[in-house]
């Protein structure tokens, strides 16, 4: 099973919404350090974390999957 990379998409959407990492991490209920690792694709998040981030960014979770 291949790992799902969402870092680039999360960062892009966060910046488009003028949110800091701290603001998004608080809205999604994940630590700022964890969010930073996700954005750098250093950590493969669980599906529940992907859902939390998607909800905080007001997008469907499928929109978070990096194109590469």
N, C-alpha and C positions, 0 to 999 in steps of 0.2 A: 504494500500500500504506500503510495507516494505521499510525502508530506505536503500539506497545503501551505503555500506562502502567501501572506496577506500584507506584509510590511509596507511595500510601496503604495499600495492602494489605501491603506489606513492613513499613512502620512499625507498623501495627496488630498484625501477627503477632509482630514483634520485641518489642514492648512486652508483649503477652500472655505471652510466654515469659521476661519479665524479663531481656532481653538488652540490653546497650548496643550502640551502633553499632560500637564497637571490637570487641566480642565477636563480633558477627555478621560483620563484615568479615573477621576472622581465620578464623572457621569456614568462610566462603564463599570465602576466598582472593582477596578484592578489597580495594583500599585503602579506608580510612575515608572519604577525600575522595570517592572514586567512589561509595561507598554513599550518602553524604549527597546527592550530586547525583541519584542514582536515587530516593531517598526524596522529594526535592523535585520530582520529575518534570522535572528540568533536563537529563536525559540519557536517551536511549533505549538501554537495554542490549541487547547481543547475546543471542541465544538461549542460548549457552553460559553467560553470566553469570546469566541467569534460572534456568537449571538449577542452578547452583552455589548461588544464594541459596535456592532451593526445597529443595535437599538439606540445607542448613544449618538451615533452619527445619522440616524434616521434613514437607513438604507437597508435593502435586503442583504442578508449575509452573502449571497452569491456575488454581490457587487464588490466584495472585499478581496476576492481571489485575484492575485497578481496575474497579469497576462503572460508573463515570461515563463 
